[in-house]
């Protein structure tokens, strides 16, 4: 890390330094590295009064110097946390193109994933069985098409998008609202570790040791939208935080897709409203998304090595979801054997079981 990058890391340490204050201060110096000099900062104290109140200026001057900046950096590296600043070579251009690019990205994993074709999958924390099936189906399809899946590591849709990507041997990026060492919810700590160990990426613009607060989540969502070619909302309530992600995506000129759901299901009101209001394109299958980008999905059911009885089941499900009893009656397969076949097809990710012993083709 060069001195200019180190200066941005140092400046990011101070919570009172809002994006606007940081930008104004940086515009007032010839080079960011000047800010690391005690003498330089002391010499521009009067000039800084138009940006910061006196007590904040005193803090900046007192804690200036490369030693303090290097300590911030060493504290990160000692925890395995890596750092990119917005002037670093590998900082993603998609973030530079937005009006408030993070000054610093703290991350673990493969930062090059931010340069790949990314697709966001987001939705409600209170996911229904329908939402689970839809999220798994579309995540598998987008993984098969070669996208890196981006989400926020929250409960519900986010968690399922990340975990399904890992099951598909795909790559996923988790964008956190708080510090990278403050996984929220805490029960996703193991998932975050698995993402990194599988060659994925977790990142945050918030410095380490900062717990996420409510206001941080909507702000975080702009990063998800900025990184991605498009955003898919699989299930969302009317006042879901996903609305912020959708709004950012529209502001950035990104594609927004939504999966329609029952008008009687509260967790589908948000997605249905997005479609009705013309803020999202309705999609029923992953191919509806891929055709927007002239992408042909790499893996189709026909490519699986199916037995004759498995093929019979697949053909039945191609016309729509079926109950276990309907499959028994139509396939003429003995009940015990059918149970085994359905279980194996589910494990292989070819079909999905819903509540009520209902099966459908993924």
VOMARKE-24651 format. One record per residue (C-alpha): x, y, z. Coordinates in Angstrom, 3 decimals, m for minus. Example, Ala and Ser with C-alpha at 12.3 -4.5 7.8 and 13.67 -1.06 7.14 Angstrom:
+----------+----------+----------+
!        X !        Y !        Z !
+----------+----------+----------+
!   12.300 !   m4.500 !    7.800 !
!   13.670 !   m1.060 !    7.140 !
+----------+----------+----------+
***
This chain:
+----------+----------+----------+
!        X !        Y !        Z !
+----------+----------+----------+
!    0.000 !    0.000 !    0.000 !
!    1.496 !    3.360 !   m1.050 !
!    1.305 !    6.535 !    1.033 !
!   m1.681 !    7.959 !   m0.836 !
!   m3.680 !    4.778 !   m0.199 !
!   m2.504 !    4.757 !    3.403 !
!   m3.795 !    8.318 !    3.800 !
!   m7.279 !    7.264 !    2.644 !
!   m7.233 !    4.368 !    5.112 !
!   m6.226 !    6.811 !    7.865 !
!   m8.996 !    9.253 !    6.941 !
!  m11.566 !    6.459 !    6.907 !
!  m10.770 !    5.713 !   10.551 !
!  m12.557 !    8.841 !   11.764 !
!  m16.296 !    8.287 !   12.025 !
!  m17.119 !   12.005 !   12.029 !
!  m15.562 !   12.337 !    8.584 !
!  m18.603 !   11.931 !    6.340 !
!  m18.210 !   11.210 !    2.641 !
!  m18.669 !   14.896 !    1.827 !
!  m16.139 !   16.015 !    4.459 !
!  m13.578 !   13.500 !    3.205 !
!  m14.060 !   14.618 !   m0.388 !
!  m13.765 !   18.292 !    0.540 !
!  m10.595 !   17.700 !    2.553 !
!   m8.980 !   15.658 !   m0.210 !
!   m9.830 !   18.317 !   m2.789 !
!   m7.983 !   20.873 !   m0.665 !
!   m4.618 !   19.054 !   m0.821 !
!   m2.306 !   18.355 !   m3.725 !
!   m1.791 !   14.731 !   m2.698 !
!   m3.615 !   12.506 !   m0.159 !
!   m0.297 !   11.551 !    1.473 !
!    0.076 !   15.146 !    2.697 !
!   m2.587 !   14.329 !    5.283 !
!   m0.208 !   11.910 !    7.006 !
!    2.075 !   14.792 !    8.044 !
!    1.494 !   16.379 !   11.453 !
!    3.193 !   19.585 !   10.337 !
!    1.066 !   19.785 !    7.199 !
!   m2.218 !   19.289 !    9.056 !
!   m1.197 !   21.723 !   11.781 !
!   m0.402 !   24.269 !    9.087 !
!   m3.866 !   24.044 !    7.496 !
!   m5.912 !   24.085 !   10.709 !
!   m7.493 !   27.421 !    9.841 !
!   m8.307 !   26.210 !    6.333 !
!   m9.976 !   23.087 !    7.715 !
!  m12.409 !   25.097 !    9.857 !
!  m14.739 !   25.357 !    6.873 !
!  m14.966 !   21.538 !    6.874 !
!  m14.691 !   20.408 !   10.505 !
!  m15.467 !   21.933 !   13.896 !
!  m12.392 !   22.769 !   16.009 !
!  m12.614 !   19.689 !   18.244 !
!  m12.609 !   17.377 !   15.208 !
!   m9.626 !   19.200 !   13.689 !
!   m7.729 !   18.698 !   16.949 !
!   m8.414 !   14.948 !   16.771 !
!   m7.199 !   14.740 !   13.172 !
!   m3.997 !   16.626 !   13.958 !
!   m3.320 !   14.689 !   17.152 !
!   m3.744 !   11.313 !   15.442 !
!   m1.897 !   12.166 !   12.240 !
!    1.305 !   10.550 !   11.055 !
!    2.314 !    7.394 !    9.207 !
!    2.827 !    5.462 !   12.439 !
!   m0.829 !    5.786 !   13.373 !
!   m1.914 !    4.956 !    9.806 !
!    0.338 !    1.903 !    9.708 !
!   m1.131 !    0.720 !   12.999 !
!   m4.611 !    0.853 !   11.468 !
!   m3.316 !   m1.247 !    8.575 !
!   m1.504 !   m3.750 !   10.802 !
!   m4.606 !   m4.172 !   12.967 !
!   m6.471 !   m5.222 !    9.812 !
!   m3.811 !   m7.565 !    8.457 !
!   m3.384 !   m9.256 !   11.836 !
!   m7.037 !  m10.354 !   11.528 !
!   m6.623 !  m11.476 !    7.911 !
!   m8.519 !   m8.420 !    6.682 !
!   m7.273 !   m6.917 !    3.412 !
!   m7.835 !   m3.373 !    2.218 !
!   m8.603 !   m1.599 !   m1.054 !
!   m8.960 !    2.174 !   m1.314 !
!  m10.734 !    3.961 !   m4.117 !
!   m7.355 !    4.867 !   m5.646 !
!   m6.055 !    1.285 !   m5.488 !
!   m5.362 !   m0.475 !   m8.775 !
!   m7.862 !   m3.305 !   m8.179 !
!  m10.702 !   m1.113 !   m6.926 !
!  m13.766 !   m2.034 !   m9.056 !
!  m14.739 !    0.504 !  m11.696 !
!  m18.430 !   m0.224 !  m11.085 !
!  m18.075 !    1.370 !   m7.649 !
!  m16.115 !    4.346 !   m8.952 !
!  m19.010 !    5.088 !  m11.298 !
!  m21.478 !    5.804 !   m8.470 !
!  m21.794 !    9.157 !   m6.719 !
!  m20.566 !    7.896 !   m3.315 !
!  m17.944 !    5.199 !   m3.898 !
!  m16.590 !    3.731 !   m0.633 !
!  m13.273 !    5.329 !    0.293 !
!  m12.105 !    1.980 !    1.609 !
!  m13.220 !   m1.614 !    1.092 !
!  m12.267 !   m4.075 !    3.826 !
!  m12.402 !   m7.648 !    2.602 !
!  m11.501 !  m11.305 !    2.932 !
!  m11.272 !  m13.604 !   m0.057 !
!  m10.848 !  m13.061 !   m3.778 !
!  m11.278 !   m9.362 !   m4.551 !
!  m11.067 !  m10.126 !   m8.293 !
!  m14.628 !  m11.437 !   m8.117 !
!  m15.769 !   m7.798 !   m8.107 !
!  m14.434 !   m7.570 !  m11.664 !
!  m16.506 !  m10.549 !  m12.894 !
!  m20.075 !  m10.621 !  m14.181 !
!  m22.075 !  m10.305 !  m10.976 !
!  m25.772 !  m10.731 !  m10.329 !
!  m27.560 !   m9.736 !   m7.135 !
!  m30.175 !  m11.954 !   m5.507 !
!  m32.008 !  m10.297 !   m2.630 !
!  m35.272 !  m10.538 !   m0.760 !
!  m37.106 !  m10.929 !    2.510 !
!  m35.609 !  m12.205 !    5.741 !
!  m38.924 !  m13.974 !    6.436 !
!  m38.776 !  m16.371 !    3.522 !
!  m41.681 !  m18.720 !    2.741 !
!  m41.438 !  m22.233 !    1.303 !
!  m42.333 !  m20.697 !   m2.076 !
!  m39.562 !  m18.109 !   m1.677 !
!  m37.062 !  m20.836 !   m0.809 !
!  m37.925 !  m22.828 !   m3.901 !
!  m37.800 !  m19.774 !   m6.153 !
!  m34.497 !  m18.527 !   m4.701 !
!  m32.825 !  m21.925 !   m5.080 !
!  m34.120 !  m22.332 !   m8.629 !
!  m32.946 !  m18.934 !   m9.876 !
!  m29.641 !  m19.055 !   m7.975 !
!  m28.767 !  m22.394 !   m9.572 !
!  m29.658 !  m21.084 !  m13.009 !
!  m27.628 !  m17.879 !  m12.663 !
!  m24.666 !  m19.872 !  m11.303 !
!  m24.883 !  m22.244 !  m14.260 !
!  m24.801 !  m19.194 !  m16.535 !
!  m21.479 !  m18.135 !  m14.994 !
!  m22.539 !  m15.232 !  m12.789 !
!  m20.964 !  m14.474 !   m9.424 !
!  m23.884 !  m14.198 !   m7.004 !
!  m23.967 !  m11.102 !   m4.778 !
!  m26.122 !  m10.687 !   m1.676 !
!  m26.045 !   m9.246 !    1.835 !
!  m25.592 !  m12.301 !    4.116 !
!  m28.865 !  m11.475 !    5.892 !
!  m31.311 !  m14.149 !    7.026 !
!  m33.769 !  m15.548 !    4.516 !
!  m33.227 !  m14.980 !    0.800 !
!  m29.642 !  m13.687 !    1.190 !
!  m28.503 !  m16.716 !    3.181 !
!  m30.139 !  m19.111 !    0.743 !
!  m28.606 !  m17.364 !   m2.281 !
!  m25.109 !  m17.656 !   m0.802 !
!  m25.506 !  m21.254 !    0.397 !
!  m27.082 !  m22.457 !   m2.857 !
!  m24.223 !  m20.891 !   m4.810 !
!  m21.743 !  m22.817 !   m2.677 !
!  m23.661 !  m26.055 !   m3.291 !
!  m23.467 !  m25.329 !   m7.027 !
!  m19.686 !  m24.809 !   m6.730 !
!  m20.189 !  m21.218 !   m7.850 !
!  m18.674 !  m17.970 !   m6.554 !
!  m20.482 !  m15.598 !   m4.245 !
!  m19.877 !  m12.151 !   m2.751 !
!  m21.366 !  m11.131 !    0.599 !
!  m21.604 !   m7.383 !    1.237 !
!  m21.849 !   m6.654 !    4.956 !
!  m23.520 !   m3.690 !    6.653 !
!  m21.168 !   m3.606 !    9.643 !
!  m17.491 !   m4.337 !   10.119 !
!  m16.161 !   m7.407 !    8.360 !
!  m15.433 !   m9.034 !   11.720 !
!  m18.977 !   m8.349 !   12.953 !
!  m20.993 !  m10.932 !   11.036 !
!  m24.730 !  m10.285 !   11.232 !
!  m26.687 !  m12.360 !   11.936 !
!  m24.127 !  m14.153 !   14.109 !
!  m25.403 !  m17.574 !   13.049 !
!  m24.066 !  m16.837 !    9.555 !
!  m20.470 !  m16.721 !   10.834 !
!  m19.803 !  m20.251 !    9.584 !
!  m21.352 !  m19.388 !    6.210 !
!  m19.117 !  m16.306 !    5.889 !
!  m16.069 !  m18.471 !    6.602 !
!  m17.188 !  m21.044 !    4.031 !
!  m17.639 !  m18.313 !    1.408 !
!  m14.035 !  m17.177 !    1.851 !
!  m12.615 !  m20.711 !    1.982 !
!  m14.446 !  m21.653 !   m1.220 !
!  m12.836 !  m18.806 !   m3.172 !
!  m15.616 !  m16.293 !   m2.628 !
!  m15.495 !  m12.831 !   m1.099 !
!  m16.902 !  m10.990 !    1.915 !
!  m16.511 !   m7.206 !    2.069 !
!  m17.604 !   m4.061 !    3.849 !
!  m17.005 !   m0.329 !    3.573 !
!  m17.296 !   m0.098 !    7.370 !
!  m14.055 !   m0.397 !    9.307 !
!  m13.544 !   m3.469 !   11.495 !
!  m14.979 !   m3.753 !   15.019 !
!  m18.025 !   m1.669 !   14.140 !
!  m21.325 !   m3.377 !   14.848 !
!  m24.001 !   m2.886 !   12.182 !
!  m26.682 !   m0.323 !   12.979 !
!  m30.062 !   m0.002 !   11.296 !
!  m29.044 !    2.958 !    9.102 !
!  m26.091 !    1.017 !    7.675 !
!  m28.176 !   m1.587 !    5.846 !
!  m29.835 !    0.690 !    3.251 !
!  m26.470 !    2.385 !    2.624 !
!  m24.822 !   m1.013 !    2.165 !
!  m27.379 !   m1.926 !   m0.485 !
!  m25.968 !    0.616 !   m2.943 !
!  m22.781 !   m1.480 !   m3.119 !
!  m24.747 !   m4.621 !   m3.987 !
!  m26.545 !   m2.735 !   m6.768 !
!  m23.382 !   m1.087 !   m8.084 !
!  m21.414 !   m4.336 !   m8.366 !
!  m24.094 !   m6.186 !  m10.303 !
!  m25.241 !   m6.358 !  m13.895 !
!  m28.753 !   m6.853 !  m12.596 !
!  m30.747 !   m7.470 !   m9.421 !
!  m33.288 !  m10.234 !   m8.856 !
!  m35.832 !   m9.922 !   m6.043 !
!  m37.219 !  m13.402 !   m5.391 !
!  m39.612 !  m12.575 !   m2.552 !
!  m40.214 !   m9.338 !   m0.640 !
!  m42.750 !   m7.726 !    1.634 !
!  m44.202 !   m4.320 !    0.774 !
!  m41.875 !   m2.371 !    3.092 !
!  m38.838 !   m4.607 !    2.699 !
!  m35.327 !   m3.158 !    2.880 !
!  m34.935 !   m4.611 !   m0.609 !
!  m36.739 !   m1.511 !   m1.852 !
!  m33.494 !    0.434 !   m1.262 !
!  m31.512 !   m2.071 !   m3.328 !
!  m34.066 !   m1.818 !   m6.111 !
!  m34.021 !    1.991 !   m6.042 !
!  m30.226 !    2.143 !   m6.179 !
!  m30.199 !   m0.305 !   m9.073 !
!  m32.680 !    1.803 !  m11.029 !
!  m30.669 !    4.964 !  m10.273 !
!  m27.526 !    3.260 !  m11.563 !
!  m29.238 !    2.069 !  m14.739 !
!  m29.132 !   m1.594 !  m13.746 !
!  m31.741 !   m4.201 !  m14.643 !
!  m34.226 !   m5.174 !  m11.938 !
!  m36.164 !   m8.435 !  m12.078 !
!  m38.785 !   m9.812 !   m9.700 !
!  m40.554 !  m13.134 !   m9.323 !
!  m44.328 !  m12.715 !   m8.971 !
!  m46.121 !  m14.490 !   m6.138 !
!  m49.607 !  m15.026 !   m4.782 !
!  m51.575 !  m11.832 !   m4.163 !
!  m52.604 !  m13.394 !   m0.845 !
!  m49.025 !  m13.873 !    0.354 !
!  m47.649 !  m10.900 !    2.317 !
!  m44.081 !  m11.852 !    1.397 !
!  m44.915 !  m11.345 !   m2.282 !
!  m46.587 !   m7.933 !   m2.016 !
!  m43.267 !   m6.126 !   m2.536 !
!  m42.263 !   m8.081 !   m5.629 !
!  m45.748 !   m7.855 !   m7.130 !
!  m45.824 !   m4.079 !   m6.554 !
!  m42.446 !   m3.652 !   m8.257 !
!  m43.823 !   m5.441 !  m11.313 !
!  m47.157 !   m3.564 !  m11.359 !
!  m45.371 !   m0.195 !  m10.987 !
!  m43.010 !   m0.976 !  m13.860 !
!  m39.943 !   m0.950 !  m11.596 !
!  m39.054 !   m4.596 !  m12.239 !
!  m39.446 !   m7.084 !  m15.065 !
!  m41.504 !  m10.133 !  m14.135 !
!  m39.595 !  m13.402 !  m14.584 !
!  m40.907 !  m16.954 !  m14.363 !
!  m37.704 !  m18.767 !  m15.246 !
!  m33.990 !  m17.987 !  m15.263 !
!  m34.078 !  m18.004 !  m19.057 !
!  m36.254 !  m14.875 !  m18.866 !
!  m33.232 !  m13.131 !  m17.327 !
!  m30.569 !  m14.706 !  m19.501 !
!  m32.290 !  m13.774 !  m22.760 !
!  m31.809 !  m10.116 !  m21.776 !
!  m28.050 !  m10.702 !  m22.084 !
!  m28.081 !  m13.246 !  m24.942 !
!  m26.748 !  m15.940 !  m22.601 !
!  m27.523 !  m19.611 !  m23.070 !
!  m27.644 !  m21.581 !  m19.850 !
!  m24.898 !  m24.142 !  m19.595 !
!  m26.781 !  m26.914 !  m17.826 !
!  m30.166 !  m28.340 !  m18.747 !
!  m32.079 !  m31.243 !  m17.251 !
!  m31.583 !  m33.199 !  m20.474 !
!  m27.838 !  m33.284 !  m19.770 !
!  m28.290 !  m35.299 !  m16.569 !
!  m27.646 !  m39.013 !  m16.752 !
!  m31.161 !  m40.152 !  m15.842 !
!  m32.546 !  m43.628 !  m15.452 !
!  m35.719 !  m44.560 !  m17.303 !
!  m37.854 !  m44.115 !  m14.163 !
!  m36.189 !  m40.763 !  m13.356 !
!  m36.927 !  m39.613 !  m16.894 !
!  m40.605 !  m40.527 !  m16.403 !
!  m40.728 !  m38.356 !  m13.262 !
!  m39.026 !  m35.429 !  m15.017 !
!  m41.440 !  m35.622 !  m17.954 !
!  m44.383 !  m35.521 !  m15.552 !
!  m43.005 !  m32.449 !  m13.762 !
!  m42.322 !  m30.560 !  m16.985 !
!  m46.029 !  m29.755 !  m17.168 !
!  m46.000 !  m28.270 !  m13.667 !
!  m45.837 !  m29.165 !   m9.985 !
!  m47.324 !  m32.460 !   m8.902 !
!  m48.248 !  m34.041 !   m5.584 !
!  m46.642 !  m37.305 !   m4.534 !
!  m49.937 !  m39.107 !   m5.094 !
!  m50.268 !  m37.685 !   m8.608 !
!  m46.773 !  m38.900 !   m9.455 !
!  m47.568 !  m42.357 !   m8.054 !
!  m50.725 !  m42.633 !  m10.131 !
!  m49.191 !  m41.331 !  m13.367 !
!  m45.791 !  m43.019 !  m13.193 !
!  m46.959 !  m46.425 !  m11.879 !
!  m43.718 !  m46.555 !   m9.850 !
!  m43.907 !  m48.480 !   m6.580 !
!  m44.267 !  m46.085 !   m3.597 !
!  m41.093 !  m47.061 !   m1.723 !
!  m38.946 !  m46.841 !   m4.858 !
!  m40.574 !  m43.537 !   m5.878 !
!  m39.677 !  m42.053 !   m2.495 !
!  m36.033 !  m42.989 !   m3.058 !
!  m36.003 !  m41.609 !   m6.617 !
!  m37.564 !  m38.310 !   m5.548 !
!  m35.097 !  m37.948 !   m2.691 !
!  m32.110 !  m38.529 !   m4.986 !
!  m33.437 !  m36.111 !   m7.633 !
!  m33.864 !  m33.495 !   m4.881 !
!  m30.308 !  m34.018 !   m3.601 !
!  m28.985 !  m33.638 !   m7.151 !
!  m30.807 !  m30.312 !   m7.426 !
!  m33.053 !  m31.415 !  m10.301 !
!  m36.370 !  m31.196 !   m8.475 !
!  m37.628 !  m29.446 !   m5.346 !
!  m40.048 !  m30.560 !   m2.664 !
!  m42.587 !  m28.106 !   m1.249 !
!  m44.826 !  m28.349 !    1.790 !
!  m47.685 !  m30.786 !    1.328 !
!  m45.543 !  m33.340 !   m0.529 !
!  m45.575 !  m31.233 !   m3.710 !
!  m42.711 !  m31.550 !   m6.204 !
!  m41.626 !  m29.361 !   m9.079 !
!  m38.797 !  m29.156 !  m11.598 !
!  m36.031 !  m26.688 !  m10.762 !
+----------+----------+----------+
***
